[in-house]
Amino acid sequence: MIKFTGMFEKALEFSMEKHKGQKRKVSNMPYYRHPISVAKNVEEFKKSTNLELLMTVALLHDTVEDCTNVTIQEITELF
């Protein structure tokens, strides 16, 4: 079992907050479900000694592109 440091949980909260109110164009589902799905795929299929970091990146992968109030600098400082 992999022990996480809390970075993943922090990224989950951050991603959900930043994507709040956004919907997927095709399905009209809440957008935050997409990065969570990507993180689950990483967990299931990626073998790594740094799984928490990879899953964190999966959660954050669309925040700069899709959220006007997020910068790369902010992501770098927080994570």
C-alpha positions in Angstrom: 0.0 0.0 0.0 1.3 3.4 -1.0 1.3 6.1 1.7 0.5 9.6 0.4 1.9 12.8 2.0 -1.3 14.9 1.6 -0.3 16.5 -1.7 -2.9 14.4 -3.6 -5.7 15.5 -1.3 -4.6 19.1 -1.5 -4.6 18.9 -5.3 -8.0 17.2 -5.3 -9.5 20.1 -3.2 -7.7 22.7 -5.4 -8.9 21.1 -8.7 -12.5 20.7 -7.5 -12.6 24.3 -6.3 -11.1 25.7 -9.5 -13.4 23.7 -11.8 -16.4 24.5 -9.7 -19.4 25.3 -11.9 -17.7 24.0 -15.1 -19.5 21.3 -17.1 -18.2 18.9 -19.8 -19.4 20.0 -23.2 -20.6 16.7 -24.5 -22.0 15.1 -21.3 -22.9 18.2 -19.3 -21.4 16.4 -16.2 -19.4 18.4 -13.6 -15.9 19.0 -15.1 -14.0 18.0 -12.0 -15.0 14.4 -12.6 -12.6 14.3 -15.7 -9.3 14.9 -13.7 -10.5 12.5 -11.0 -11.0 9.9 -13.7 -7.6 10.5 -15.2 -6.0 10.2 -11.7 -7.8 6.8 -11.2 -6.5 5.6 -14.6 -3.0 6.6 -13.5 -3.4 4.7 -10.2 -4.7 1.6 -12.0 -2.3 1.4 -14.9 0.9 3.2 -14.0 3.6 1.5 -12.1 5.8 4.1 -10.4 7.7 4.7 -7.2 6.1 8.2 -7.2 2.5 7.4 -7.8 1.2 10.3 -5.6 3.0 12.8 -7.8 1.7 11.3 -11.0 -1.9 11.2 -9.6 -1.5 14.8 -8.4 -0.4 15.9 -11.9 -3.4 14.1 -13.3 -5.7 16.1 -11.1 -4.1 19.4 -12.0 -3.5 18.8 -15.7 -6.3 21.0 -17.0 -6.5 23.7 -14.4 -4.2 26.3 -16.1 -5.8 25.7 -19.5 -9.4 25.7 -18.3 -9.5 28.0 -15.3 -8.8 31.6 -15.9 -7.8 32.2 -12.3 -5.0 29.7 -12.2 -1.4 30.2 -13.2 1.6 27.9 -13.7 3.4 29.9 -11.0 0.5 29.2 -8.6 0.7 25.5 -9.3 4.4 25.5 -8.9 4.3 27.3 -5.6 1.5 25.1 -4.2 2.7 21.7 -5.4 
